[in-house]
Amino acid sequence: MIPVVSIIMGSTSDLPVIEKAAQLLNDMRVPFEMNALSAHRTPEAVEEFAKNARSRGVRVIIAAAGMAAALPGVIAANTTLPVIGVPVKGAVLDGVDALHSIVQMPPGIPVATVAINGAMNAAILAVQILALSDSSLAEAFTAYKEGLKKKIVKANEELKDVKYQYKTN
């Protein structure tokens, strides 16, 4: 099985955040790979990965990084594939540093950026991109969205059973 999505994290300490993306891709039956590469500690490996991803069958890259968060930008600079950046919350600036690093790319080197620790939305965006040319994945994603809708409708119905003295509905 050839991975069509590549999940790259700057450090395995990012795994608790990125697991949500991996789980969603797995649930949608999207083949993916997951690796740790650092823009600062393994720059040659990051460049090689980015330059060869397309030829290996990868169609979308999800790159998670914290702090200076150079990883998504370095990957985007070395590939023509769409890159989705996931800023990871850090201990000092709560991920705002990573968010700014990822979202403020120069013209010509875009990185789609999701919320801090928003790995699930990165996977959803990757699925939406892939579904443009995969009708079975588009159907699966439509069913996923319908499931979200049903979940909130059910939750709203259950709120009727929550009682308060001054609650009118």
ROMI-744800 format. One record per residue (C-alpha): residue in one letter; residue number from 1; z, y, x. Coordinates in pm, 1 decimal. Each point is the difference from the previous one (the first is absolute). Example, Ala and Ser with C-alpha at 12.3 -4.5 7.8 and 13.67 -1.06 7.14 Angstrom:
! residues 2
<lonu resn="A" resi="1" zz="780.0" yy="-450.0" xx="1230.0"/>
<lonu resn="S" resi="2" zz="-66.0" yy="344.0" xx="137.0"/>
//
This chain:
! residues 169
<lonu resn="M" resi="1" zz="0.0" yy="0.0" xx="0.0"/>
<lonu resn="I" resi="2" zz="-105.7" yy="336.1" xx="141.8"/>
<lonu resn="P" resi="3" zz="239.9" yy="291.0" xx="-55.1"/>
<lonu resn="V" resi="4" zz="-152.9" yy="291.9" xx="-190.6"/>
<lonu resn="V" resi="5" zz="312.7" yy="214.8" xx="30.7"/>
<lonu resn="S" resi="6" zz="188.3" yy="49.9" xx="322.1"/>
<lonu resn="I" resi="7" zz="360.8" yy="113.7" xx="-13.5"/>
<lonu resn="I" resi="8" zz="113.7" yy="154.3" xx="326.0"/>
<lonu resn="M" resi="9" zz="351.5" yy="120.5" xx="63.9"/>
<lonu resn="G" resi="10" zz="123.5" yy="194.7" xx="297.9"/>
<lonu resn="S" resi="11" zz="298.8" yy="-229.0" xx="36.9"/>
<lonu resn="T" resi="12" zz="135.0" yy="-308.7" xx="-172.6"/>
<lonu resn="S" resi="13" zz="289.5" yy="219.8" xx="-112.3"/>
<lonu resn="D" resi="14" zz="-254.7" yy="130.9" xx="-255.4"/>
<lonu resn="L" resi="15" zz="-33.1" yy="-345.9" xx="-156.4"/>
<lonu resn="P" resi="16" zz="252.8" yy="58.4" xx="-283.1"/>
<lonu resn="V" resi="17" zz="-217.3" yy="292.9" xx="-116.2"/>
<lonu resn="I" resi="18" zz="-337.5" yy="-167.9" xx="48.0"/>
<lonu resn="E" resi="19" zz="101.7" yy="-324.7" xx="-172.0"/>
<lonu resn="K" resi="20" zz="-69.3" yy="161.5" xx="-338.5"/>
<lonu resn="A" resi="21" zz="-363.2" yy="52.9" xx="99.8"/>
<lonu resn="A" resi="22" zz="-27.3" yy="-355.8" xx="129.0"/>
<lonu resn="Q" resi="23" zz="146.8" yy="-138.9" xx="-321.6"/>
<lonu resn="L" resi="24" zz="-237.0" yy="195.3" xx="-222.6"/>
<lonu resn="L" resi="25" zz="-304.5" yy="-105.8" xx="205.3"/>
<lonu resn="N" resi="26" zz="123.4" yy="-357.7" xx="-12.0"/>
<lonu resn="D" resi="27" zz="50.1" yy="19.9" xx="-378.1"/>
<lonu resn="M" resi="28" zz="-354.1" yy="137.6" xx="-38.0"/>
<lonu resn="R" resi="29" zz="-132.9" yy="-278.9" xx="225.1"/>
<lonu resn="V" resi="30" zz="-141.1" yy="246.4" xx="251.7"/>
<lonu resn="P" resi="31" zz="-22.4" yy="-155.9" xx="348.1"/>
<lonu resn="F" resi="32" zz="188.1" yy="214.7" xx="249.0"/>
<lonu resn="E" resi="33" zz="143.3" yy="-3.7" xx="347.8"/>
<lonu resn="M" resi="34" zz="316.1" yy="164.7" xx="125.8"/>
<lonu resn="N" resi="35" zz="66.4" yy="115.0" xx="356.4"/>
<lonu resn="A" resi="36" zz="227.4" yy="231.0" xx="196.6"/>
<lonu resn="L" resi="37" zz="-180.8" yy="239.9" xx="233.1"/>
<lonu resn="S" resi="38" zz="133.0" yy="323.9" xx="142.1"/>
<lonu resn="A" resi="39" zz="-213.5" yy="307.3" xx="61.7"/>
<lonu resn="H" resi="40" zz="243.0" yy="97.2" xx="276.0"/>
<lonu resn="R" resi="41" zz="100.6" yy="-334.0" xx="153.1"/>
<lonu resn="T" resi="42" zz="-326.8" yy="-195.5" xx="-38.5"/>
<lonu resn="P" resi="43" zz="-271.1" yy="268.2" xx="-26.6"/>
<lonu resn="E" resi="44" zz="-276.0" yy="-218.9" xx="144.9"/>
<lonu resn="A" resi="45" zz="72.8" yy="-277.2" xx="-252.0"/>
<lonu resn="V" resi="46" zz="-6.5" yy="251.3" xx="-288.7"/>
<lonu resn="E" resi="47" zz="-335.9" yy="136.3" xx="114.8"/>
<lonu resn="E" resi="48" zz="-144.3" yy="-350.1" xx="41.0"/>
<lonu resn="F" resi="49" zz="130.7" yy="-104.6" xx="-342.3"/>
<lonu resn="A" resi="50" zz="-149.3" yy="306.8" xx="-172.0"/>
<lonu resn="K" resi="51" zz="-337.5" yy="-28.9" xx="171.1"/>
<lonu resn="N" resi="52" zz="-34.5" yy="-371.0" xx="-88.1"/>
<lonu resn="A" resi="53" zz="153.3" yy="-11.7" xx="-349.7"/>
<lonu resn="R" resi="54" zz="-327.9" yy="43.9" xx="-190.1"/>
<lonu resn="S" resi="55" zz="-180.9" yy="-269.0" xx="199.2"/>
<lonu resn="R" resi="56" zz="285.4" yy="-240.8" xx="-81.0"/>
<lonu resn="G" resi="57" zz="-50.4" yy="56.1" xx="-376.1"/>
<lonu resn="V" resi="58" zz="281.8" yy="247.1" xx="-62.8"/>
<lonu resn="R" resi="59" zz="-96.8" yy="256.8" xx="-265.3"/>
<lonu resn="V" resi="60" zz="321.2" yy="204.7" xx="-41.1"/>
<lonu resn="I" resi="61" zz="286.6" yy="68.5" xx="240.4"/>
<lonu resn="I" resi="62" zz="356.3" yy="79.8" xx="-103.0"/>
<lonu resn="A" resi="63" zz="194.5" yy="153.3" xx="290.0"/>
<lonu resn="A" resi="64" zz="374.5" yy="60.7" xx="-22.2"/>
<lonu resn="A" resi="65" zz="190.8" yy="205.5" xx="251.4"/>
<lonu resn="G" resi="66" zz="312.2" yy="211.0" xx="27.8"/>
<lonu resn="M" resi="67" zz="107.8" yy="298.6" xx="203.9"/>
<lonu resn="A" resi="68" zz="-303.6" yy="146.9" xx="184.2"/>
<lonu resn="A" resi="69" zz="-216.7" yy="-244.4" xx="-201.3"/>
<lonu resn="A" resi="70" zz="-309.4" yy="19.3" xx="217.5"/>
<lonu resn="L" resi="71" zz="-114.3" yy="-353.5" xx="-89.0"/>
<lonu resn="P" resi="72" zz="-203.3" yy="73.5" xx="-316.7"/>
<lonu resn="G" resi="73" zz="-178.1" yy="293.4" xx="163.5"/>
<lonu resn="V" resi="74" zz="-82.3" yy="-187.2" xx="318.6"/>
<lonu resn="I" resi="75" zz="-141.1" yy="-286.0" xx="-206.7"/>
<lonu resn="A" resi="76" zz="-201.5" yy="243.4" xx="-216.2"/>
<lonu resn="A" resi="77" zz="-138.3" yy="166.1" xx="313.1"/>
<lonu resn="N" resi="78" zz="-134.4" yy="-335.0" xx="119.2"/>
<lonu resn="T" resi="79" zz="-150.1" yy="-148.7" xx="-318.0"/>
<lonu resn="T" resi="80" zz="-223.3" yy="91.1" xx="-292.6"/>
<lonu resn="L" resi="81" zz="209.2" yy="-211.6" xx="-238.1"/>
<lonu resn="P" resi="82" zz="232.3" yy="164.8" xx="-253.1"/>
<lonu resn="V" resi="83" zz="351.9" yy="32.6" xx="137.5"/>
<lonu resn="I" resi="84" zz="301.3" yy="35.6" xx="-228.2"/>
<lonu resn="G" resi="85" zz="309.5" yy="136.5" xx="170.7"/>
<lonu resn="V" resi="86" zz="352.4" yy="-91.6" xx="-102.5"/>
<lonu resn="P" resi="87" zz="262.7" yy="237.1" xx="140.3"/>
<lonu resn="V" resi="88" zz="319.6" yy="-193.6" xx="67.9"/>
<lonu resn="K" resi="89" zz="337.7" yy="160.4" xx="-55.1"/>
<lonu resn="G" resi="90" zz="185.4" yy="53.7" xx="324.6"/>
<lonu resn="A" resi="91" zz="361.4" yy="63.4" xx="84.9"/>
<lonu resn="V" resi="92" zz="-31.6" yy="366.1" xx="94.2"/>
<lonu resn="L" resi="93" zz="-244.7" yy="182.3" xx="-230.2"/>
<lonu resn="D" resi="94" zz="-16.6" yy="-249.2" xx="-289.8"/>
<lonu resn="G" resi="95" zz="-369.0" yy="-70.8" xx="57.6"/>
<lonu resn="V" resi="96" zz="-117.5" yy="358.5" xx="-46.1"/>
<lonu resn="D" resi="97" zz="-100.8" yy="5.7" xx="367.2"/>
<lonu resn="A" resi="98" zz="-214.5" yy="-311.7" xx="-52.1"/>
<lonu resn="L" resi="99" zz="-146.1" yy="138.5" xx="-323.5"/>
<lonu resn="H" resi="100" zz="-109.5" yy="320.9" xx="172.5"/>
<lonu resn="S" resi="101" zz="-141.2" yy="-190.9" xx="297.2"/>
<lonu resn="I" resi="102" zz="-212.1" yy="-222.4" xx="-222.4"/>
<lonu resn="V" resi="103" zz="-115.8" yy="248.9" xx="-262.9"/>
<lonu resn="Q" resi="104" zz="-91.3" yy="283.7" xx="241.0"/>
<lonu resn="M" resi="105" zz="-307.1" yy="-157.0" xx="158.5"/>
<lonu resn="P" resi="106" zz="-278.9" yy="213.7" xx="145.4"/>
<lonu resn="P" resi="107" zz="-334.6" yy="34.4" xx="-180.0"/>
<lonu resn="G" resi="108" zz="-214.2" yy="-311.3" xx="35.9"/>
<lonu resn="I" resi="109" zz="293.3" yy="-239.7" xx="49.5"/>
<lonu resn="P" resi="110" zz="146.5" yy="-51.3" xx="-348.9"/>
<lonu resn="V" resi="111" zz="291.5" yy="-227.5" xx="-72.7"/>
<lonu resn="A" resi="112" zz="81.4" yy="-60.8" xx="-366.1"/>
<lonu resn="T" resi="113" zz="375.9" yy="46.0" xx="-15.8"/>
<lonu resn="V" resi="114" zz="251.1" yy="-140.1" xx="-246.5"/>
<lonu resn="A" resi="115" zz="363.7" yy="92.5" xx="-54.5"/>
<lonu resn="I" resi="116" zz="272.4" yy="-64.6" xx="254.6"/>
<lonu resn="N" resi="117" zz="63.3" yy="-378.3" xx="-8.1"/>
<lonu resn="G" resi="118" zz="-282.7" yy="-22.7" xx="-259.2"/>
<lonu resn="A" resi="119" zz="-147.6" yy="-325.3" xx="129.6"/>
<lonu resn="M" resi="120" zz="-59.7" yy="-140.7" xx="-348.4"/>
<lonu resn="N" resi="121" zz="-219.2" yy="297.1" xx="-89.6"/>
<lonu resn="A" resi="122" zz="-190.4" yy="-49.7" xx="326.2"/>
<lonu resn="A" resi="123" zz="-77.6" yy="-356.9" xx="-105.9"/>
<lonu resn="I" resi="124" zz="-97.4" yy="116.9" xx="-349.5"/>
<lonu resn="L" resi="125" zz="-237.8" yy="255.3" xx="151.0"/>
<lonu resn="A" resi="126" zz="-147.3" yy="-268.9" xx="227.4"/>
<lonu resn="V" resi="127" zz="-53.9" yy="-226.7" xx="-302.5"/>
<lonu resn="Q" resi="128" zz="-167.3" yy="284.5" xx="-190.3"/>
<lonu resn="I" resi="129" zz="-237.5" yy="60.4" xx="293.1"/>
<lonu resn="L" resi="130" zz="-84.6" yy="-369.5" xx="26.8"/>
<lonu resn="A" resi="131" zz="-40.1" yy="-34.8" xx="-377.6"/>
<lonu resn="L" resi="132" zz="-292.5" yy="243.0" xx="8.8"/>
<lonu resn="S" resi="133" zz="-214.5" yy="-285.8" xx="131.6"/>
<lonu resn="D" resi="134" zz="195.5" yy="-302.8" xx="-127.9"/>
<lonu resn="S" resi="135" zz="-10.3" yy="-50.1" xx="-377.9"/>
<lonu resn="S" resi="136" zz="259.6" yy="-280.1" xx="-3.1"/>
<lonu resn="L" resi="137" zz="244.3" yy="217.6" xx="193.4"/>
<lonu resn="A" resi="138" zz="-77.4" yy="287.6" xx="-238.5"/>
<lonu resn="E" resi="139" zz="91.8" yy="-227.0" xx="-293.2"/>
<lonu resn="A" resi="140" zz="321.3" yy="-110.2" xx="171.2"/>
<lonu resn="F" resi="141" zz="93.0" yy="361.6" xx="70.0"/>
<lonu resn="T" resi="142" zz="-70.6" yy="96.9" xx="-362.3"/>
<lonu resn="A" resi="143" zz="234.6" yy="-279.5" xx="-110.0"/>
<lonu resn="Y" resi="144" zz="261.7" yy="127.3" xx="247.4"/>
<lonu resn="K" resi="145" zz="-22.2" yy="351.4" xx="-148.2"/>
<lonu resn="E" resi="146" zz="28.2" yy="-142.3" xx="-353.9"/>
<lonu resn="G" resi="147" zz="312.6" yy="-185.5" xx="113.9"/>
<lonu resn="L" resi="148" zz="151.2" yy="329.1" xx="118.4"/>
<lonu resn="K" resi="149" zz="-76.5" yy="154.1" xx="-337.4"/>
<lonu resn="K" resi="150" zz="158.0" yy="-291.6" xx="-189.7"/>
<lonu resn="K" resi="151" zz="306.7" yy="15.0" xx="223.7"/>
<lonu resn="I" resi="152" zz="71.8" yy="364.7" xx="-85.9"/>
<lonu resn="V" resi="153" zz="-70.5" yy="-52.7" xx="-371.0"/>
<lonu resn="K" resi="154" zz="250.2" yy="-288.8" xx="1.4"/>
<lonu resn="A" resi="155" zz="256.2" yy="207.0" xx="190.3"/>
<lonu resn="N" resi="156" zz="-37.6" yy="281.2" xx="-250.7"/>
<lonu resn="E" resi="157" zz="58.5" yy="-242.6" xx="-288.4"/>
<lonu resn="E" resi="158" zz="313.1" yy="-132.0" xx="171.4"/>
<lonu resn="L" resi="159" zz="136.8" yy="354.7" xx="20.3"/>
<lonu resn="K" resi="160" zz="38.7" yy="-11.1" xx="-377.8"/>
<lonu resn="D" resi="161" zz="287.8" yy="-242.3" xx="50.9"/>
<lonu resn="V" resi="162" zz="186.5" yy="238.9" xx="231.1"/>
<lonu resn="K" resi="163" zz="266.2" yy="168.1" xx="-210.1"/>
<lonu resn="Y" resi="164" zz="171.8" yy="334.0" xx="46.6"/>
<lonu resn="Q" resi="165" zz="197.1" yy="198.5" xx="-253.7"/>
<lonu resn="Y" resi="166" zz="-246.5" yy="287.8" xx="-8.7"/>
<lonu resn="K" resi="167" zz="-323.1" yy="-191.6" xx="72.6"/>
<lonu resn="T" resi="168" zz="-233.3" yy="44.1" xx="-296.6"/>
<lonu resn="N" resi="169" zz="-265.6" yy="-263.6" xx="66.5"/>
//
